[in-house]
Amino acid sequence: MIPQIPFRNSIHFFLCAMVISLSYDLLNGAELNKNPPYPVFNEIMSLNTTTISDRDGDYPDWIEIYNPGQTEIDMTGYGLSDDPEEPFKWIFPQTVLEPNQFKLVFASAKNHLTENPHLHTNFKIKSGGETLLLSEPSGFVADQVLVVQGLNDISWGRQPDGSADWYFFTEPTPAAANSTTGYPAFSPKVEFSKSAGFYRGSLAVELTCVSPQAEIRYTLDSSEPQQDSKLYVDPVELETTTVLRARSFQSGLLAGKTSTHTYFFNEEITLPVVSLSTDNRHLFDSQTGIYVNFWDDWERPVFFEFFETDGLQKVNVDGGIAIGGGATRRRPQKTLRIYFRPQYGYDKINYQIFPDIQIFEFTRLFLRNSGNDWDQTHFRDGLLQTLVKDLNLDVQGYRAVG
């Protein structure tokens, strides 16, 4: 059963991804081939959510191979792998790469060996980081790239094509030249002088960034800071419960990861507390908001914070939010599904949400509105699960939160 958590109506988003191109002389005994012409990795996307779909309408990871030479390359028998111990994990079928031609291969684990219109490998690119290898049939390593961590719909590629210089692209170009603007890195993450949590009176929060060239922009309405958001100059003065979100911007770099802290003031708590931070339009926009269009199975980005009864923050991660339940979606307060997926940077949280259950990892959680009990006790389902938990039955994890 899926662990579920009821909640009160309190709604309060990026990972500094990096992909590093490597030039090893040896890689687990495989000698690097430095005699051109040979094919190279030219552009990679490890978290494809909207950029390009495959024949099934899915959005898998993808790898672009490029021939930088002046003669055609017979790719038949070349190995493509995410495991240095198994360089021929996936083998190219009969394929010819013409001079200056691009070859797009989906890393989908579907293992399609016919181009319709693209090939598919038998593995995916791990969002947490791994090495990709391209090996000649003889065993020579033609090219290799270490994918450290993916970023949603941001690719990493060479510019100019086939060169030694790699950049991030907010406008990816699968199976085409990397002609859009490339960025060498992300602006650094913003740090907060005060931890998220519970306070009395007022609080002054200083925002800092390791780069003196970066400017810090912040918001107080749960929206993600943009280039035109309020510029940080002096410490932010807070005295009421507030979601503070900040992000750095630096010329020539991609905007940094958004940092989010929820500060509660003059609150007495006896329950753990969940704070969900997302742009207001993701919930209440008449066209795109999931709270308004509750019959549509849409998912939107959210920042998830979990505070224990002592007021200390135990979980703070980016995730996805969607409406749950059936007919009870009509209720003013709705069940929310919280997902932890690679495209948000975390495919799970590592914390024992339920003290009485020996489960320490979760890929999703339900914040329940108590279903049909919403307008009555608000705890009947949880009570019934608790009453039968010792009867060797499957029960839902339950914990009331504020």
C-alpha positions as CSV (number, residue, x, y, z in Angstrom):
1,M,0.0,0.0,0.0
2,I,1.1,3.6,-0.6
3,P,1.9,5.5,2.6
4,Q,-0.5,8.4,3.0
5,I,-0.5,11.5,5.1
6,P,-3.5,13.8,5.8
7,F,-2.8,17.5,6.1
8,R,-4.3,20.8,6.9
9,N,-4.9,23.4,4.2
10,S,-1.5,25.1,4.2
11,I,0.1,25.6,0.8
12,H,2.9,27.8,1.1
13,F,11.2,24.9,-7.3
14,F,17.4,22.2,-10.4
15,L,20.2,20.9,-9.8
16,C,23.5,22.3,-10.6
17,A,23.9,19.6,-13.2
18,M,27.2,18.9,-14.7
19,V,28.5,16.7,-17.4
20,I,32.3,16.5,-17.7
21,S,34.1,15.4,-20.8
22,L,37.0,13.2,-20.1
23,S,40.1,12.2,-22.0
24,Y,41.6,9.1,-20.5
25,D,44.7,7.4,-21.9
26,L,43.4,4.2,-20.4
27,L,39.9,3.3,-19.2
28,N,39.8,-0.1,-17.5
29,G,42.4,-1.5,-19.9
30,A,40.7,0.0,-23.1
31,E,43.1,2.2,-25.0
32,L,41.8,5.5,-26.1
33,N,41.9,6.0,-29.9
34,K,43.4,9.4,-30.7
35,N,43.7,8.9,-34.5
36,P,40.9,10.7,-36.3
37,P,38.6,10.3,-38.0
38,Y,36.5,8.7,-35.3
39,P,32.9,9.4,-34.1
40,V,32.5,11.5,-30.9
41,F,29.7,12.3,-28.4
42,N,28.4,15.7,-29.5
43,E,25.3,16.4,-27.4
44,I,23.7,14.5,-24.5
45,M,20.4,14.9,-22.5
46,S,19.9,12.8,-19.5
47,L,16.5,14.3,-18.5
48,N,14.3,14.7,-21.5
49,T,10.8,15.7,-20.6
50,T,9.6,18.0,-23.4
51,T,12.5,18.3,-25.9
52,I,12.0,15.4,-28.3
53,S,9.7,12.3,-28.3
54,D,10.3,8.9,-29.6
55,R,8.2,6.7,-31.8
56,D,6.0,5.8,-28.8
57,G,5.4,9.3,-27.7
58,D,7.8,8.9,-24.8
59,Y,10.6,11.3,-23.8
60,P,13.7,9.2,-23.2
61,D,17.3,10.3,-22.5
62,W,19.2,10.8,-25.8
63,I,22.8,10.7,-27.1
64,E,24.0,12.5,-30.3
65,I,27.0,11.0,-32.1
66,Y,28.9,13.1,-34.7
67,N,31.4,12.4,-37.4
68,P,33.8,15.4,-37.4
69,G,35.9,13.9,-40.2
70,Q,35.9,14.2,-44.0
71,T,35.3,10.5,-44.7
72,E,32.3,8.2,-43.8
73,I,32.5,6.0,-40.8
74,D,31.0,2.5,-40.7
75,M,29.5,2.4,-37.2
76,T,28.5,-1.2,-37.5
77,G,29.7,-3.1,-34.5
78,Y,30.6,0.0,-32.4
79,G,29.8,-0.4,-28.8
80,L,27.8,2.2,-26.7
81,S,27.7,1.7,-22.9
82,D,27.2,3.2,-19.5
83,D,29.4,0.6,-17.9
84,P,33.3,0.7,-18.3
85,E,33.3,-3.0,-17.4
86,E,31.0,-3.8,-20.3
87,P,31.9,-1.4,-23.2
88,F,29.8,-3.3,-25.7
89,K,26.6,-3.3,-23.7
90,W,24.7,-2.1,-26.7
91,I,26.1,-2.6,-30.3
92,F,25.2,-0.5,-33.3
93,P,23.5,-2.4,-36.1
94,Q,24.5,-1.7,-39.7
95,T,25.0,2.0,-39.7
96,V,27.0,4.5,-41.7
97,L,27.8,8.0,-40.5
98,E,28.6,10.4,-43.3
99,P,31.1,13.3,-42.9
100,N,29.6,16.0,-40.6
101,Q,26.5,13.9,-40.0
102,F,24.7,13.6,-36.7
103,K,23.2,10.4,-35.3
104,L,20.6,10.5,-32.6
105,V,20.2,7.5,-30.3
106,F,17.6,7.3,-27.6
107,A,18.9,5.9,-24.3
108,S,15.5,4.4,-23.5
109,A,16.3,0.7,-22.6
110,K,13.8,-0.2,-25.3
111,N,16.6,-1.7,-27.5
112,H,15.2,-0.8,-31.0
113,L,17.8,-1.8,-33.6
114,T,15.9,-0.2,-36.5
115,E,15.7,3.5,-37.2
116,N,12.1,4.5,-37.0
117,P,13.3,7.2,-37.1
118,H,15.9,6.6,-34.4
119,L,17.8,3.8,-32.7
120,H,17.2,2.9,-29.1
121,T,19.8,1.5,-26.6
122,N,19.1,-1.2,-24.0
123,F,20.0,1.1,-21.1
124,K,19.1,4.5,-19.8
125,I,21.4,7.3,-18.6
126,K,21.5,7.3,-14.8
127,S,20.5,10.8,-13.5
128,G,22.9,10.3,-10.5
129,G,25.9,10.1,-12.7
130,E,27.8,7.5,-14.8
131,T,30.4,7.2,-17.7
132,L,29.3,6.8,-21.3
133,L,31.7,5.1,-23.7
134,L,31.8,4.8,-27.4
135,S,34.0,2.0,-28.5
136,E,35.3,0.8,-31.9
137,P,34.7,-2.9,-32.8
138,S,38.5,-3.5,-32.1
139,G,38.0,-2.3,-28.5
140,F,39.6,1.2,-28.9
141,V,37.6,3.8,-27.0
142,A,36.7,6.5,-29.6
143,D,35.2,8.8,-27.0
144,Q,33.9,8.9,-23.4
145,V,31.9,11.4,-21.3
146,L,31.2,11.3,-17.5
147,V,27.6,12.3,-16.9
148,V,27.5,13.6,-13.3
149,Q,23.9,14.6,-13.0
150,G,21.1,15.6,-15.4
151,L,19.0,18.7,-15.6
152,N,15.5,18.9,-17.0
153,D,15.6,19.6,-20.7
154,I,19.1,21.1,-20.6
155,S,21.6,19.4,-22.9
156,W,25.4,19.3,-22.7
157,G,27.3,19.5,-26.0
158,R,30.4,20.5,-27.9
159,Q,30.6,23.9,-29.5
160,P,31.7,24.1,-32.2
161,D,30.5,20.6,-33.1
162,G,33.2,17.9,-32.4
163,S,35.5,20.4,-30.6
164,A,37.0,20.0,-27.1
165,D,34.8,22.7,-25.5
166,W,31.5,21.6,-23.8
167,Y,28.6,23.9,-22.9
168,F,25.1,23.7,-21.5
169,F,22.3,24.5,-23.9
170,T,18.8,25.7,-22.9
171,E,17.8,25.3,-26.6
172,P,19.0,21.7,-27.4
173,T,19.5,20.7,-31.0
174,P,19.1,16.9,-31.2
175,A,20.4,15.5,-34.5
176,A,21.5,19.0,-35.6
177,A,24.4,21.4,-35.2
178,N,24.9,23.0,-31.8
179,S,24.2,26.4,-33.1
180,T,22.3,27.9,-30.1
181,T,23.9,29.8,-27.2
182,G,26.0,27.7,-25.0
183,Y,26.8,28.3,-21.3
184,P,29.9,27.0,-19.6
185,A,28.3,26.6,-16.1
186,F,25.6,27.6,-13.7
187,S,25.6,30.6,-11.5
188,P,26.4,29.4,-7.9
189,K,23.7,28.5,-5.4
190,V,22.4,31.1,-2.9
191,E,23.0,30.4,0.8
192,F,20.8,31.5,3.7
193,S,22.2,32.8,7.0
194,K,19.3,31.3,9.0
195,S,17.9,27.7,8.8
196,A,14.3,27.1,7.8
197,G,12.1,26.5,10.8
198,F,10.2,28.0,13.6
199,Y,11.0,31.4,15.2
200,R,9.5,34.0,17.5
201,G,9.4,37.8,17.0
202,S,11.3,38.8,13.8
203,L,14.2,37.6,11.8
204,A,16.8,39.1,9.4
205,V,18.0,36.6,6.8
206,E,21.2,37.3,4.9
207,L,21.6,35.9,1.4
208,T,25.1,35.2,0.0
209,C,26.7,33.7,-3.1
210,V,30.3,32.7,-3.6
211,S,30.6,34.6,-6.8
212,P,31.0,38.4,-6.3
213,Q,29.9,38.9,-10.0
214,A,26.5,37.3,-9.4
215,E,23.4,39.2,-8.3
216,I,20.8,37.6,-6.1
217,R,17.1,37.9,-6.8
218,Y,14.5,36.7,-4.4
219,T,10.7,36.3,-3.9
220,L,8.4,36.1,-0.9
221,D,5.3,34.7,-2.7
222,S,6.5,31.1,-3.3
223,S,7.2,31.8,-7.0
224,E,10.6,30.9,-8.5
225,P,12.9,34.0,-8.8
226,Q,13.5,35.4,-12.2
227,Q,15.8,38.0,-13.7
228,D,13.2,40.7,-12.9
229,S,12.5,39.6,-9.3
230,K,13.5,41.8,-6.4
231,L,17.2,42.4,-6.2
232,Y,18.9,41.5,-2.9
233,V,20.7,44.4,-1.3
234,D,20.2,44.2,2.5
235,P,19.1,41.4,4.9
236,V,15.5,40.3,4.3
237,E,13.4,41.2,7.4
238,L,10.7,38.7,8.3
239,E,8.1,38.7,11.0
240,T,5.3,36.6,9.6
241,T,5.3,33.0,8.2
242,T,7.0,33.3,4.8
243,V,8.5,31.2,2.0
244,L,11.8,32.9,1.0
245,R,13.2,31.7,-2.4
246,A,16.4,33.0,-3.8
247,R,18.5,32.5,-7.0
248,S,21.7,33.9,-8.4
249,F,22.2,35.4,-11.9
250,Q,25.5,36.0,-13.5
251,S,26.2,37.3,-17.0
252,G,27.4,34.5,-19.4
253,L,26.1,31.7,-17.0
254,L,22.8,29.9,-16.6
255,A,20.7,31.0,-13.7
256,G,21.5,29.1,-10.5
257,K,19.5,26.6,-8.6
258,T,16.6,28.1,-6.6
259,S,17.1,27.9,-2.8
260,T,14.0,27.7,-0.7
261,H,13.4,28.1,3.0
262,T,10.1,28.3,4.9
263,Y,10.2,30.4,8.1
264,F,7.3,30.0,10.6
265,F,6.7,32.7,13.2
266,N,4.9,32.4,16.6
267,E,3.5,29.0,15.8
268,E,3.0,26.3,18.5
269,I,3.2,22.8,16.9
270,T,2.3,19.4,18.2
271,L,2.4,17.6,14.8
272,P,5.1,17.4,12.2
273,V,4.6,20.1,9.5
274,V,4.8,19.9,5.7
275,S,5.5,23.0,3.6
276,L,4.8,22.9,-0.1
277,S,6.2,25.8,-2.1
278,T,5.2,26.4,-5.7
279,D,4.2,29.2,-8.0
280,N,0.6,30.3,-7.4
281,R,-0.2,29.7,-11.1
282,H,0.6,26.0,-10.8
283,L,-2.3,25.6,-8.4
284,F,-4.8,28.3,-9.2
285,D,-4.4,29.5,-12.8
286,S,-7.7,29.0,-14.7
287,Q,-5.9,27.3,-17.6
288,T,-3.0,25.5,-16.1
289,G,-3.6,25.3,-12.3
290,I,-4.1,21.7,-10.9
291,Y,-6.4,22.9,-8.1
292,V,-8.7,24.5,-10.6
293,N,-8.5,21.9,-13.3
294,F,-8.7,19.0,-10.8
295,W,-10.0,16.4,-13.2
296,D,-6.9,16.6,-15.3
297,D,-4.0,14.4,-14.2
298,W,-1.4,17.1,-14.4
299,E,1.9,17.3,-12.4
300,R,3.6,20.6,-11.5
301,P,7.0,21.3,-9.7
302,V,7.0,21.8,-6.0
303,F,9.5,22.3,-3.2
304,F,8.9,19.8,-0.3
305,E,9.9,20.5,3.3
306,F,9.2,18.2,6.2
307,F,9.6,19.5,9.8
308,E,9.5,17.2,12.8
309,T,7.6,18.0,16.0
310,D,10.7,19.6,17.5
311,G,10.6,22.2,14.6
312,L,13.7,20.9,12.9
313,Q,13.7,20.5,9.1
314,K,14.4,16.8,8.1
315,V,13.6,16.9,4.3
316,N,14.0,19.6,1.8
317,V,13.9,18.6,-1.9
318,D,12.4,19.5,-5.2
319,G,9.6,17.2,-6.4
320,G,6.3,17.1,-8.3
321,I,2.8,17.7,-7.2
322,A,-0.5,16.4,-8.6
323,I,-4.1,16.1,-7.4
324,G,-5.1,12.7,-6.0
325,G,-8.3,10.9,-5.2
326,G,-11.5,10.2,-7.1
327,A,-14.8,11.9,-6.5
328,T,-13.3,13.7,-3.5
329,R,-11.3,15.9,-6.0
330,R,-14.5,18.1,-5.8
331,R,-13.8,18.9,-2.2
332,P,-12.5,22.4,-1.4
333,Q,-9.4,20.7,0.2
334,K,-7.9,18.1,-2.1
335,T,-5.6,15.1,-1.7
336,L,-2.1,15.9,-3.1
337,R,0.3,13.4,-4.5
338,I,4.0,14.3,-4.0
339,Y,6.5,12.6,-6.4
340,F,10.3,12.4,-6.2
341,R,11.6,11.9,-9.7
342,P,15.0,12.2,-11.4
343,Q,13.8,15.2,-13.4
344,Y,13.5,17.2,-10.2
345,G,16.9,16.1,-9.0
346,Y,15.9,13.5,-6.5
347,D,14.3,10.1,-7.2
348,K,13.5,9.5,-3.6
349,I,13.8,10.9,-0.1
350,N,15.8,9.3,2.6
351,Y,13.9,9.7,5.9
352,Q,11.7,7.6,8.1
353,I,8.5,9.5,7.7
354,F,6.5,7.0,9.8
355,P,8.3,6.2,13.1
356,D,6.5,2.9,13.5
357,I,7.3,1.6,10.0
358,Q,10.8,0.4,9.1
359,I,10.8,2.1,5.7
360,F,13.5,4.8,5.2
361,E,13.1,5.6,1.5
362,F,10.1,7.0,-0.3
363,T,9.5,7.8,-4.0
364,R,6.1,9.3,-3.4
365,L,3.8,10.4,-0.6
366,F,0.1,11.2,-0.4
367,L,-1.2,14.2,1.6
368,R,-4.7,13.1,2.1
369,N,-7.8,15.2,2.6
370,S,-9.4,12.1,4.4
371,G,-11.6,11.3,1.4
372,N,-15.2,11.0,2.3
373,D,-14.4,11.9,5.9
374,W,-13.2,15.3,4.8
375,D,-16.2,17.2,6.3
376,Q,-16.5,15.1,9.4
377,T,-13.7,13.8,11.7
378,H,-10.8,14.1,9.3
379,F,-9.1,11.1,10.9
380,R,-11.4,8.2,10.5
381,D,-9.3,6.4,7.8
382,G,-6.2,6.8,9.8
383,L,-7.8,5.5,12.9
384,L,-9.1,2.4,11.1
385,Q,-5.7,1.6,9.6
386,T,-4.2,1.9,13.1
387,L,-6.7,-0.4,14.7
388,V,-6.0,-3.3,12.3
389,K,-2.2,-2.9,11.9
390,D,-1.5,-5.9,14.2
391,L,-3.8,-8.3,12.3
392,N,-1.3,-9.3,9.6
393,L,-3.1,-7.2,7.0
394,D,-1.7,-4.7,4.5
395,V,-2.4,-1.2,5.9
396,Q,-1.5,2.3,4.9
397,G,1.2,4.2,6.6
398,Y,-0.5,7.0,8.5
399,R,0.7,10.1,10.3
400,A,-1.1,13.3,10.8
401,V,0.7,16.5,9.8
402,G,0.1,20.2,10.0
